[in-house]
Amino acid sequence: MDIPSSALLASLASLSHRDRLIQLKGPEAGLVVERFEGTEAVCGDNRLQIDCLATDAFLALDPWLEQPLTLQLRQADGALRQ
């Protein structure tokens, strides 16, 4: 089934964290987490790859470089886990 382009554009224009299970907190708003994957090690580095969506194709990436980010997961009871 094809989604009409007007419906697709409307859904992208209203991207927000409000109803999402995964949220990203950083220096600027404007990104919504699509998916993430990570590895942890006791005596090694933790690594996360986070794929995000944005409504602005020209979103500046410089404010995000070398800045702390917080990935939050919404639990079944509605609380956020960081």
Secondary structure, 3 states (H helix, E strand, C coil): CCCCHHHHHHHHHCCCCCCCCEEEECCCCCEEEEEEEEECCCCCCCEEEEEEEECCCCCCCHHHCCCCCEEEEECCCCCEEC
